[in-house]
Amino acid sequence: MLKIGFLAFPGVQAMDLIAPYELLEVWQNSINESYIKLFIIAKEQSAIECSNSRFLLTPDFTIHNAPQFDYLIIPGGMGRCQAVNDNELISFIQKQRGGIKKFLSVCTGSFILQAAGILENEYATTYWRALPEFIQKQQKIKEERIVKGNKVWTAGGVSSGIDLALELVNEIAGAEHAELARLCFEYFPLPFSSNKSYNLDQLKPYLGKISKLSDIAKYIVKNNLS
């Protein structure tokens, strides 16, 4: 049995966790892959409030009684600012390291992996508005949607969890299963019609900082502004 864990913490971005969870569950249920088990883990057994305060996540395990996972997915969200300083959460991630096949992060979940020392000597990515902060922390980055290392994969923004989960299905079961998962999830994004320009003056500051056009990740510029 393959055990896939999703770490939840107060202030987690709901879609960071729910999107990959749902894709993997749709794949599992549609193709009857009963050897795949999905679990949500949190510090305590009580429900976790997501960043928008509208959604609650119910943990299957706490970090104190969780099993060893084959894959551990770390979402982001504003709550990551506190999670990186939570010694018990960080210790849990570090203890998983010995038996893990891969750590995976979505959006700013990469900051939590960094705090646990998982990204040492690794290239990584994160949400584009958080890239300057990542660089300030001396993290080696690649401005790509998904950055794959040997035992750690990191993905860019909020929606990247879907792409990350498809890559994980491909890793576990092969390209045919990944395409079937895409079909059952009906994930075929339509091209977005726009003037291919961004007015960042309309964005609220991110963690107190105004974003500049130069902050936009290269893969976003390449795919959307070229």
N, C-alpha and C positions, 0 to 999 in steps of 0.2 A: 504494500500500500504506500502510495506517495502522499505525504502530508504537506500541504501548502498553508502557511500561516500568514495572517494579515495583522499587523500591529496597529492597534487603535489607541488613541490618547485624546484627552480633552482638547477641543479646538482643531481636530483633524478635518481636513477638507473632505467632505463626504464623497465626492466623485473620485478622488484619488484612490479610495479604497473600494467603493461600490462598483465602479466601472470594470476594473479587472476581475473583481469577484464575480460579477454577473456574467461576464464573458466566459470565464472558466466554468461556471455552473451551467450555462447554456450548452457549452461543449460537452460537459460531463453528462448532462441529462439527455441531450439529443443523440449522442453516440453510445450511451450506456457505458461510460468509462467508470465503473464502480470502484476501481482501484485508486481513484483520485479523491482525496478528502480535503475539504476546505475548512479552515478554522479562523476565528477572530480571537486575538489575544489582547488583553489589557492589563494594566497594573492591578486593578481591583475587579471583582466580579460584577459590580454595579454597572448600569448602562452608561455608555460614553456619549456625551453631547458633542455633536459635530460643530464646526466653526460657524454655521449659520443658525445654530440653536434650534432648528426645526426637525432635525433627524437625530435619533438615538440608535446607537449600535449596542447589541447585546453580545458580550464576550462568551466564547465557549470555554476558554481557559484564562487563568491569570498568568502573569509572568513567573509566578512561584510554583505552579503545578503543570505548566505546559510541557508537552513532549518535545523531543528533538524533531525539528522540521527539516524536510528536504529542500524546500524553498521558503524563504521568508520575505514578504513584500512589505515595504515601509512606505506608507503614504506621507504626504506633506500637509500643508495648511499652516495657518498662523500659530496653531498650538505647538508647532515644532520649535518655536523660540523658547518655550519652557521645557519641552521634551529633551532638548540637547543638554540640559543641565540636570536632568533627572537621573541620578546615579543608578537607581534600580532598573530603569528601562535600559540604560546604556549597558549595564552589567548583563542583563538578559540577552541582549544582542551579541555581546562578546562571548557569552557561554555557548551560544548556538553555533559559533564559528567552526568548531571542531568537526561537527557532523553535517554541516550544511553543504548542499550541492551548489546553491547560488543564493546570494542576497539580491533583491531587486528593489529599487526605489522609484517612486512616482513623484514628479515635481520637486518640491523642497524637502521631500523625505530624504534626499541625499545629504542634507545637513546632519541628520540624525546618524546616518551611516558614518559620516565624517567624524562626528563626535565620538563614535565608538571605535575609531581607528581602522574601520573597514576599508576606507578609501586611500589609505597611505600607499604611496607609489602607484596609484591608479588614476587614470583619466576618468572624468565624470562630467555629467551635465545636470542642469536643474532648470527651474522656471526662469524664463529670460529676464524677468525683472529682478531676480535674485542673483544673477550671474556676477555683477560687480561685487556683491557681498562675498560670494564664493571665492572670487579671485583674491579679495582682501585676506581671506583665511589661508592663503597660499595653496589652494587646491588647484591641481592640474585639471584643466577643462578641455573638452571638445564641444564646439557649438554644433551639436547634432541632436536629432530627435531622440535617438537611443544610442547610448554608448555602452559597448559590451567589453567587459574584461573577462578574465578567466573564471572568477567566482563572484563577480558583482556586475550587475547591469543597472544603469541609471537611465531614467527617461525624463524628458523636458517638462512640459506643462501639464495642466490639469487633465486634458483629454488624452494625454500620451499613455495613460494606463491601459487603454484599449489596445493600442499598438503593442505595448509591452506584453500584455497577456497573450496576444496572438503569437508573438515571438516565443513565448514560453510554451504554448501548445506545440509549436514547431519543434522546439527543443525536446519536448517530452515524447511526442508521438509522430512528428514528421510533417512535411508540407501539406500532404493531402488532408490531414486532420485539421491543420491550421486553416485551410481554405473552407472546409466544411463548417468549422466554427464561425468563420467570417460570414458564411452563407446563412447559418441558423441565427446568428446575431443580426444579420442584415446590415453589416457595416460596410457600406459603399458610399462614402461621403461625396456629395455633389460639389462640383467646383463653385466657389463663391464668387459671384459677380460683383465687382466693386471697381473703384477708380485706382486700386492698387497703391494707395497712399494711406499713411497713418497720421492722424493729428493727435499726438500724445498730450497736448494741452488739455484734452478732455478727460484724461485719466486722473484719478485721485492719487496722491503720493503713496508709494509702496513703502511701508515701514518708515514713513517720514521723509522719503527721498523722491524727488521728481525724476522720472525716467526720461532718457534722451534717445533720439533715433539711433545713436551709436550703440545703445545698450541692446538693441534687438538682435537676437541670435542669428548667426549667419544662415542657418538652414531655413529660418523663417523668411529672411530677405530673399534667399535664392528661390524658394518655392512660391512665394506670394507677391514679390515685387519685381521679379525679372520679366 
